[in-house]
């Protein structure tokens, strides 16, 4: 292994909505997802390759402890906001969307259209959806709080059942199935 190669530490967390993979770089939390394969870092490897990150992955629960602790507090309804250092990747537009998503309060939702309008791009509803889909830090950057203009649950990388469960955990139930 090249000693100059960045290390991404990762761990898993069993939660009420399933197993999650959590990963941190030296800059902060960089990845959080629900693995869809047996290998808990399969998605992490794909994400890192798309980010052109030449990276060594190391299972390290201790390095991930701050994120794991805050997520457990969230699932226990003891935390409504996260205060973790983030290493959030994305295009300038995606970064703008992610910052706006973080403004959606716990237990509330916004439509894709409302997010587009809030960032000053009212016609970019589909692009907002695309940015949501690329969000590498779900829950922390709360893309689950974005719903269709008609109140329906649409799209979530972890699956609509997980989105529904996260919204219910936060006390929001006024969506259309």
C-alpha positions in Angstrom: 0.0 0.0 0.0 1.2 3.5 -0.8 1.8 5.4 2.5 0.5 8.6 0.9 -2.8 7.0 -0.1 -5.7 8.5 1.8 -7.4 6.2 4.3 -11.2 6.1 4.6 -12.2 4.4 7.9 -15.5 2.6 7.9 -17.9 0.8 10.2 -21.4 -0.6 10.1 -24.3 0.3 12.3 -27.4 -1.8 12.9 -30.4 0.5 13.2 -34.2 0.3 13.2 -34.1 0.8 9.4 -31.4 -1.7 8.7 -27.7 -2.0 8.5 -25.8 1.1 7.5 -22.3 1.7 6.3 -20.6 4.8 7.7 -17.3 6.1 6.4 -15.0 8.9 7.5 -12.0 10.5 5.9 -9.5 12.8 7.6 -11.8 15.7 6.8 -15.0 14.2 8.2 -18.0 12.0 7.5 -17.9 11.3 3.7 -20.3 8.4 3.2 -23.4 6.9 4.8 -25.5 4.3 3.0 -27.6 1.2 3.3 -25.6 -1.6 1.7 -27.5 -3.5 -1.0 -25.0 -6.3 -1.2 -23.4 -8.7 1.3 -20.1 -6.7 1.2 -20.7 -3.7 3.5 -18.3 -1.5 1.5 -19.3 -2.4 -2.0 -21.2 0.9 -2.5 -18.4 2.8 -0.7 -15.9 1.4 -3.2 -18.1 2.5 -6.2 -18.7 5.9 -4.6 -14.9 6.4 -4.1 -14.1 5.4 -7.7 -16.7 7.9 -9.0 -15.1 10.6 -6.9 -11.7 9.7 -8.4 -10.4 9.0 -4.8 -7.4 6.7 -4.7 -8.2 5.3 -1.3 -7.4 2.6 1.1 -10.4 1.4 3.1 -9.9 0.3 6.7 -12.6 -1.0 9.1 -12.2 1.2 12.1 -15.2 1.6 14.5 -13.2 4.0 16.7 -12.6 6.5 13.9 -16.4 6.3 13.1 -17.5 6.6 16.7 -18.7 10.2 16.6 -20.9 9.5 13.6 -22.1 6.2 15.0 -23.0 7.8 18.3 -24.9 10.7 16.8 -26.8 8.3 14.5 -27.8 6.1 17.5 -29.0 9.3 19.3 -31.0 10.2 16.2 -32.6 6.7 16.1 -33.3 7.0 19.8 -35.1 10.4 19.1 -32.5 12.1 21.3 -30.9 14.1 18.4 -32.6 16.3 15.9 -29.5 17.9 14.4 -26.1 16.6 13.6 -22.8 18.4 14.3 -20.2 16.3 12.6 -17.4 17.5 10.4 -18.3 16.6 6.8 -16.3 15.7 3.8 -19.2 16.3 1.4 -18.3 15.8 -2.3 -20.4 17.0 -5.3 -20.7 19.6 -8.0 -21.3 23.2 -7.0 -25.0 22.7 -7.8 -25.1 19.5 -5.7 -23.4 21.3 -2.8 -26.0 24.1 -3.1 -28.8 21.5 -2.9 -27.1 19.7 0.1 -26.8 22.9 2.0 -30.5 23.6 1.4 -31.5 20.1 2.5 -29.8 20.7 5.8 -32.2 23.7 6.3 -35.2 21.4 6.3 -36.1 21.0 10.0 -36.4 17.6 11.7 -40.0 16.3 11.4 -40.9 18.4 8.4 -40.6 18.0 4.6 -40.2 20.1 1.5 -41.0 19.3 -2.1 -38.4 19.1 -4.8 -40.0 22.2 -6.2 -39.6 24.1 -2.9 -36.0 23.1 -2.7 -35.4 24.3 -6.3 -37.1 27.6 -5.5 -35.1 28.0 -2.3 -31.8 27.7 -4.1 -32.9 30.3 -6.7 -33.4 27.7 -9.5 -37.2 27.2 -9.7 -37.0 25.3 -13.0 -34.4 22.9 -11.7 -36.8 20.5 -10.0 -35.4 17.4 -11.8 -31.8 18.5 -11.2 -32.6 18.8 -7.5 -33.9 15.2 -7.6 -30.7 14.2 -9.3 -28.6 15.9 -6.6 -30.7 14.1 -4.0 -30.0 10.8 -5.6 -26.2 11.5 -5.5 -26.2 12.5 -1.8 -23.4 10.5 -0.2 -24.4 11.3 3.3 -28.1 10.4 3.7 -29.8 11.1 7.0 -27.1 13.6 8.0 -27.9 15.6 4.8 -31.6 14.8 5.1 -32.7 13.9 1.5 -35.4 11.7 3.1 -37.2 15.0 3.9 -37.9 15.8 0.3 -41.2 14.6 -1.2 -43.2 15.1 -4.3 -45.2 18.2 -4.8 -48.4 16.2 -4.3 -47.2 14.9 -1.0 -46.1 11.5 -2.2 -43.0 9.7 -1.2 -40.8 9.6 -4.3 -37.3 8.3 -4.7 -34.8 7.4 -2.0 -31.5 5.6 -2.4 -32.2 3.4 0.6 -35.7 2.5 -0.7 -39.1 4.1 -0.1 -39.7 1.9 3.0 -36.7 3.3 4.7 -37.7 6.9 3.7 -41.1 6.2 5.2 -39.6 4.8 8.4 -37.3 7.8 8.8 -40.1 10.3 8.4 -42.2 8.3 10.9 -39.3 8.3 13.3 -39.2 12.1 13.1 -43.0 12.2 13.6 -44.0 13.2 10.1 -46.9 11.2 8.7 -48.8 13.5 6.4 -47.5 12.0 3.1 -49.3 10.0 0.5 -48.4 6.4 0.0 
